[in-house]
């Protein structure tokens, strides 16, 4: 059977020859007694045994994984541990019991990450994630098993584990060991582990942030929605860590998150993206990026929907107010740019202010004349007469105030679009379309004589 497709049920159906292992002294008589009571017993009976003697079972399982290398047995013990922790993740605290202070409880799982088949890798990864998250915290950081041990053999420290695990998780995102489950298991573990500041540091140092960005895209199936949610959760956790924020600012993260929030109907996905935006808004250039991406309009639209999560509603309100404040602080051209990118134009004073055009006309050259292209898109797609009229007028202003305005607007094929609007049913649209064509034909030298 393909080991990658092994199921928990198939593995736990096996009969493991525990008595043989005791005969060969790979497990002790006490260990055999514990196994006989636990193995193949009911879930409630196992739960009671773990409540009564949990650390002893952890010690036994770790010892088996350390001393026995037969693949079927390793898979079986991992399945027992996985079942025990998935039923109740708080049991991961048993791995940090004082009685195990000198036991190297991390080493077998870390070793199996690189040496086992996919079933073994996947279960080892999840078990490590649970046990790391459950480790006791100290006032000045963390306590890790065996760091101050007097044992002759060096014990695996928390730094060893984190570095090894983060390295494996990044490898799964780069080149998965399993074609469909490698990336999801890595993201699932990261969404738990990145709550730890020390893991954020390791992940950023391993250049892991860029591996998340391609996974931020609108999802439709239940499986892909969960992967998207956990990826966005990772980004949210990283939004608390300055070195990660620097990368998020220079990648396409904001654009991808905006696409997700525009198209997603899953409340938990929308919630984690909005909380990420709220975290990033006051930092660096994120506020300006959000305005450029039309987030004020998206937030307004999201607020009209019936959300049940109070945290989401609060975050939407806070984000809306924060963006309004950001827009107030932006320069006049940024405000103009925001209005154009939203696609709803009105006769705000800046459209007709000569100073605005004289001071900002070269700003229209940014991003390969992005704003002019958006104005032309408005002419093609808008059904609002006011927006059409203002777009025509702004094109005529650009022609008048930019030294090469006439040539640039002609090259962008504006003439054909504006000509179509000269027969528009709305008088305001036809008037401004005519003005634009006149300025386009006459050029800047004579354009200033035309009446506005």
LOZA-491948 format. One line per 10 residues: for each residue x, y, z of C-alpha. Coordinates in Angstrom, 1 decimal, always signed. Layout:
<recs>
X:Y:Z  ...
</recs>
This chain:
<recs>
+0.0:+0.0:+0.0  +1.1:+3.6:-0.7  +2.2:+4.8:+2.7  +1.1:+8.4:+1.8  -2.5:+7.2:+1.7  -2.5:+5.2:+4.9  -5.4:+6.1:+7.2  -5.5:+6.2:+11.0  -8.1:+3.5:+10.9  -5.9:+1.1:+8.9
-2.9:+1.7:+11.1  -4.8:+1.2:+14.4  -6.3:-2.1:+13.2  -2.9:-3.7:+13.3  -1.9:-6.1:+16.0  +1.6:-5.2:+17.3  +3.6:-8.0:+18.9  +4.4:-6.2:+22.2  +5.4:-9.4:+24.0  +8.1:-10.0:+21.4
+9.5:-6.5:+22.0  +9.6:-7.3:+25.8  +11.4:-10.6:+25.1  +14.0:-8.7:+23.1  +14.2:-6.1:+25.9  +13.1:-3.3:+23.7  +10.3:-2.6:+26.1  +10.1:-3.3:+29.9  +7.7:-5.5:+31.8  +6.1:-2.3:+33.2
+5.8:-0.9:+29.7  +4.1:-4.1:+28.5  +1.7:-4.0:+31.4  +0.8:-0.4:+30.5  +0.3:-1.3:+26.8  -2.0:-4.3:+27.6  -4.2:-2.0:+29.6  -4.3:+0.7:+27.0  -4.1:-0.9:+23.5  -7.4:-1.9:+21.8
-9.3:-0.5:+24.8  -12.4:+1.8:+24.6  -11.9:+5.6:+24.2  -13.4:+6.2:+27.7  -11.1:+3.6:+29.3  -8.0:+5.1:+27.6  -9.1:+8.6:+28.7  -9.2:+7.4:+32.3  -5.8:+5.7:+32.0  -4.3:+9.0:+30.6
-5.9:+10.9:+33.5  -4.5:+8.5:+36.0  -1.1:+7.8:+34.5  -0.6:+10.2:+31.6  +3.2:+10.9:+32.0  +4.0:+7.2:+32.2  +2.2:+6.6:+28.9  +4.1:+9.6:+27.3  +7.4:+8.2:+28.6  +6.5:+4.7:+27.2
+5.5:+6.0:+23.7  +8.6:+8.2:+23.4  +10.8:+5.3:+24.5  +9.3:+3.0:+21.8  +9.8:+5.6:+19.1  +13.4:+6.1:+20.3  +14.3:+2.4:+20.5  +12.1:+0.6:+17.9  +12.6:+1.4:+14.2  +10.1:-1.1:+12.6
+7.9:+1.1:+10.4  +4.6:-0.5:+11.2  +5.2:-0.1:+14.9  +6.4:+3.5:+14.6  +3.2:+4.3:+12.6  +1.1:+2.6:+15.2  +2.5:+4.5:+18.2  +2.3:+7.8:+16.3  -1.3:+7.0:+15.6  -1.9:+6.3:+19.3
-0.3:+9.6:+20.3  -2.1:+11.5:+17.5  -5.5:+10.1:+18.5  -4.8:+10.9:+22.2  -3.9:+14.6:+21.4  -6.5:+15.2:+18.7  -9.2:+14.1:+21.1  -7.9:+16.5:+23.8  -5.0:+18.8:+22.8  -4.5:+19.9:+26.4
-3.0:+16.4:+26.9  +0.1:+17.8:+25.2  +1.0:+19.2:+28.6  +1.8:+15.7:+29.7  +5.0:+15.8:+27.5  +6.2:+18.6:+29.9  +5.5:+16.9:+33.1  +8.2:+17.3:+35.8  +8.8:+13.6:+35.9  +9.9:+13.8:+32.2
+12.3:+16.7:+32.8  +15.4:+14.6:+31.8  +13.6:+12.8:+28.9  +14.3:+13.9:+25.3  +10.6:+14.0:+24.4  +11.1:+16.0:+21.2  +14.0:+14.0:+19.5  +12.0:+11.1:+18.0  +9.4:+13.3:+16.3  +12.1:+15.7:+15.0
+14.1:+12.8:+13.6  +11.0:+11.2:+12.0  +10.2:+14.4:+10.1  +13.1:+13.8:+7.8  +13.4:+10.0:+7.8  +9.8:+8.6:+7.8  +7.2:+8.1:+5.1  +4.4:+10.7:+4.6  +2.1:+9.2:+7.3  +5.0:+9.3:+9.8
+6.1:+12.9:+8.8  +2.5:+14.2:+9.0  +1.8:+12.8:+12.4  +5.2:+13.8:+13.8  +4.7:+17.3:+12.6  +1.2:+17.7:+14.2  +2.4:+16.1:+17.5  +5.4:+18.5:+17.6  +3.1:+21.5:+16.9  +0.8:+20.4:+19.8
+3.6:+19.8:+22.3  +5.5:+23.0:+21.4  +2.3:+25.1:+21.9  +1.6:+23.4:+25.3  +5.1:+23.9:+26.8  +5.2:+25.9:+30.0  +6.2:+29.5:+29.8  +8.7:+31.2:+32.1  +8.9:+34.8:+33.1  +11.9:+35.4:+30.8
+10.8:+33.2:+27.9  +10.2:+29.5:+27.7  +11.1:+26.3:+29.5  +12.2:+23.5:+27.2  +12.7:+19.8:+28.2  +16.2:+19.0:+29.2  +17.9:+22.4:+28.7  +19.5:+22.2:+32.1  +19.8:+18.4:+32.2  +22.8:+16.6:+33.7
+22.3:+13.7:+31.3  +25.4:+12.5:+29.4  +23.6:+12.6:+26.1  +22.7:+16.1:+25.0  +19.0:+16.7:+25.0  +17.2:+18.3:+22.1  +16.5:+22.0:+23.0  +13.5:+24.1:+22.0  +15.7:+26.0:+19.6  +16.7:+22.7:+17.9
+13.1:+21.7:+17.6  +11.8:+25.1:+16.3  +14.6:+25.4:+13.8  +14.1:+21.9:+12.5  +10.3:+22.1:+12.4  +10.2:+25.5:+10.7  +12.8:+24.3:+8.2  +10.6:+21.2:+7.4  +7.4:+23.4:+7.2  +9.1:+25.7:+4.7
+10.3:+22.8:+2.7  +6.7:+21.5:+2.5  +5.6:+24.9:+1.1  +8.5:+24.9:-1.5  +8.4:+21.3:-2.6  +5.8:+19.2:-0.7  +6.5:+15.6:+0.2  +2.8:+14.9:-0.5  +1.3:+16.5:-3.6  -2.1:+17.5:-2.0
-1.4:+17.3:+1.8  +2.1:+18.7:+2.2  +1.2:+22.4:+2.0  -2.1:+22.2:+4.0  -0.4:+20.4:+6.9  +2.4:+23.0:+6.9  +0.0:+25.9:+6.9  -2.2:+24.2:+9.6  +0.8:+23.8:+11.9  +2.1:+27.3:+11.2
-1.3:+28.8:+12.0  -0.8:+27.3:+15.5  +3.0:+27.8:+15.9  +3.1:+31.5:+14.7  +1.4:+32.5:+17.9  +4.9:+32.1:+19.4  +7.2:+35.1:+18.9  +10.2:+32.8:+18.7  +8.6:+30.9:+15.8  +7.8:+34.2:+14.0
+11.5:+35.0:+14.2  +12.6:+31.6:+12.9  +10.0:+31.7:+10.1  +11.1:+35.1:+8.9  +14.8:+34.2:+9.1  +14.0:+31.1:+7.0  +12.5:+33.4:+4.3  +9.1:+31.8:+4.9  +6.8:+34.8:+4.5  +7.1:+34.8:+0.7
+5.9:+31.2:+0.6  +2.6:+32.2:+2.1  +1.7:+34.9:-0.5  +0.9:+32.6:-3.5  -1.6:+30.7:-1.3  -3.7:+33.9:-0.6  -6.3:+33.6:-3.4  -10.1:+33.3:-3.5  -11.3:+29.8:-2.7  -14.4:+27.8:-3.5
-14.2:+24.3:-2.1  -14.4:+23.5:+1.6  -10.8:+22.2:+1.6  -9.4:+25.3:-0.2  -11.4:+27.6:+2.1  -9.8:+26.1:+5.1  -6.3:+26.4:+3.6  -7.0:+30.0:+2.7  -8.4:+30.8:+6.2  -5.3:+29.2:+7.9
-2.9:+31.1:+5.5  -4.7:+34.4:+6.3  -4.4:+33.5:+10.0  -0.7:+33.1:+9.5  -0.5:+36.6:+7.9  -2.5:+38.0:+10.8  -0.1:+36.5:+13.3  +2.8:+37.9:+11.4  +1.2:+41.4:+11.3  +2.3:+41.7:+14.9
+6.0:+41.1:+14.0  +7.9:+44.1:+12.6  +10.5:+42.2:+10.4  +7.6:+40.3:+8.8  +5.7:+43.5:+8.2  +8.6:+44.9:+6.2  +8.2:+42.0:+3.7  +4.4:+42.3:+3.6  +4.7:+45.9:+2.6  +6.9:+45.2:-0.4
+5.1:+42.0:-1.7  +1.6:+41.6:-3.3  +0.1:+40.6:+0.0  -2.2:+43.6:+0.3  -3.6:+43.1:-3.3  -4.2:+39.4:-2.7  -5.9:+40.0:+0.7  -8.1:+42.7:-0.9  -9.2:+40.2:-3.7  -10.0:+37.6:-1.0
-12.1:+40.0:+1.1  -14.0:+41.2:-2.0  -15.0:+37.7:-3.1  -15.2:+35.7:+0.1  -18.6:+34.9:+1.8  -17.0:+32.9:+4.6  -17.2:+35.0:+7.8  -14.1:+33.5:+9.4  -12.0:+34.4:+6.3  -13.4:+37.9:+6.1
-12.8:+38.4:+9.8  -9.2:+37.4:+9.9  -8.4:+39.6:+6.8  -10.1:+42.6:+8.3  -8.3:+42.1:+11.6  -5.0:+42.0:+9.6  -5.9:+45.3:+7.8  -6.7:+46.9:+11.1  -3.3:+45.8:+12.5  -1.4:+47.1:+9.4
-3.3:+50.4:+8.9  -1.1:+52.6:+11.1  +2.1:+51.1:+9.9  +4.3:+52.5:+7.1  +2.7:+52.9:+3.7  -0.1:+50.4:+4.4  -2.7:+53.1:+4.8  -1.9:+54.6:+1.4  -1.9:+51.1:-0.1  -5.3:+50.4:+1.3
-6.7:+53.7:-0.1  -5.2:+52.9:-3.5  -6.8:+49.5:-3.5  -10.2:+51.0:-3.0  -10.6:+49.5:+0.5  -12.9:+52.3:+1.8  -15.5:+51.3:-0.8  -15.0:+47.6:+0.0  -15.4:+48.2:+3.7  -18.6:+50.3:+3.1
-20.0:+47.3:+1.1  -19.0:+44.8:+3.7  -20.8:+46.8:+6.4  -24.1:+46.4:+4.6  -23.9:+42.6:+5.0  -25.3:+40.6:+7.9  -22.3:+39.5:+9.9  -22.8:+37.7:+13.3  -19.3:+38.1:+14.6  -19.0:+41.2:+16.9
-15.2:+41.3:+16.6  -15.7:+41.6:+12.8  -18.3:+44.4:+13.1  -16.0:+46.3:+15.5  -13.0:+45.9:+13.2  -15.0:+47.1:+10.2  -16.0:+50.2:+12.1  -12.5:+50.9:+13.3  -11.0:+50.3:+9.9  -13.6:+52.6:+8.2
-12.8:+55.4:+10.7  -9.0:+54.8:+10.3  -9.2:+54.9:+6.5  -11.3:+58.2:+6.7  -8.6:+59.7:+8.9  -5.9:+58.4:+6.5  -7.6:+60.0:+3.5  -7.9:+63.3:+5.3  -4.1:+63.3:+5.9  -3.2:+62.3:+2.3
-2.1:+65.0:-0.2  -4.6:+66.5:-2.6  -3.4:+64.2:-5.4  -3.8:+61.2:-3.2  -7.4:+62.2:-2.5  -8.0:+62.8:-6.2  -6.4:+59.4:-7.0  -8.6:+57.7:-4.4  -11.7:+59.2:-6.0  -10.7:+58.0:-9.4
-9.8:+54.5:-8.3  -13.2:+54.2:-6.6  -14.8:+55.0:-10.0  -17.3:+57.5:-8.6  -16.4:+61.1:-9.7  -18.1:+64.3:-8.6  -17.4:+68.0:-9.1  -15.1:+68.4:-6.1  -13.1:+71.7:-6.1  -9.8:+70.1:-7.1
-11.2:+69.2:-10.6  -11.4:+72.8:-11.6  -8.6:+74.3:-9.5  -5.7:+75.5:-11.7  -3.2:+75.2:-8.9  -4.1:+71.5:-8.4  -3.4:+70.7:-12.0  -0.2:+72.9:-12.2  +1.2:+71.2:-9.1  +0.1:+67.6:-9.7
+0.0:+67.1:-13.5  +3.3:+65.2:-13.5  +1.9:+62.8:-10.8  -0.4:+61.4:-13.6  +2.8:+59.8:-15.1  +3.1:+57.4:-12.2  +2.6:+53.6:-12.9  +2.5:+54.1:-16.6  -0.2:+56.7:-16.5  -2.4:+54.5:-14.3
-4.9:+57.3:-13.4  -5.4:+58.3:-17.0  -6.1:+54.7:-17.9  -8.6:+54.4:-15.0  -10.4:+57.6:-16.3  -10.6:+55.9:-19.7  -12.0:+52.7:-18.1  -14.7:+54.9:-16.4  -15.6:+56.3:-19.9  -16.0:+52.7:-21.1
-17.9:+51.2:-18.2  -19.6:+53.8:-16.1  -23.4:+54.4:-16.4  -23.3:+57.4:-14.1  -23.6:+60.7:-16.1  -21.8:+62.7:-13.5  -18.8:+60.4:-13.5  -18.6:+60.4:-17.3  -18.8:+64.2:-17.4  -16.1:+64.7:-14.8
-13.8:+62.1:-16.4  -14.1:+63.9:-19.8  -13.3:+67.2:-18.1  -10.3:+65.8:-16.2  -8.9:+64.5:-19.5  -9.3:+67.9:-21.0  -7.5:+69.4:-18.0  -4.6:+67.0:-18.4  -4.3:+68.0:-22.1  -4.2:+71.7:-21.1
-1.7:+71.4:-18.2  +0.7:+68.7:-19.3  +3.4:+69.7:-21.9  +2.8:+66.4:-23.8  -0.8:+66.0:-22.7  -2.3:+65.9:-26.2  +0.2:+63.2:-27.5  -0.2:+61.1:-24.3  -4.0:+61.1:-24.4  -4.0:+60.4:-28.2
-1.6:+57.4:-27.7  -4.0:+56.0:-25.0  -6.8:+56.0:-27.7  -8.9:+58.4:-25.7  -10.3:+60.2:-28.7  -12.5:+57.3:-29.9  -14.0:+56.8:-26.4  -14.8:+60.5:-25.9  -16.3:+60.9:-29.4  -18.9:+58.3:-28.5
-20.1:+60.4:-25.6  -20.7:+63.5:-27.7  -24.1:+61.9:-28.6  -24.9:+61.1:-24.9  -28.5:+61.8:-23.7  -27.1:+63.8:-20.8  -26.2:+67.5:-21.6  -23.5:+67.6:-18.9  -21.7:+64.6:-20.5  -21.9:+66.0:-24.1
-20.7:+69.4:-23.0  -17.6:+68.0:-21.4  -17.0:+65.5:-24.1  -17.0:+68.3:-26.6  -14.6:+70.4:-24.5  -12.2:+67.4:-24.3  -12.3:+66.8:-28.1  -11.7:+70.5:-28.7  -8.6:+70.6:-26.4  -7.4:+67.4:-27.9
-7.6:+68.8:-31.5  -6.3:+72.2:-30.6  -3.5:+71.3:-28.2  -2.3:+73.1:-25.1  -1.4:+76.3:-27.0  -5.0:+77.1:-27.7  -6.8:+75.0:-25.1  -6.7:+77.7:-22.4  -8.9:+80.0:-24.5  -11.8:+77.5:-24.4
-14.5:+78.2:-22.0  -14.9:+75.8:-19.1
</recs>
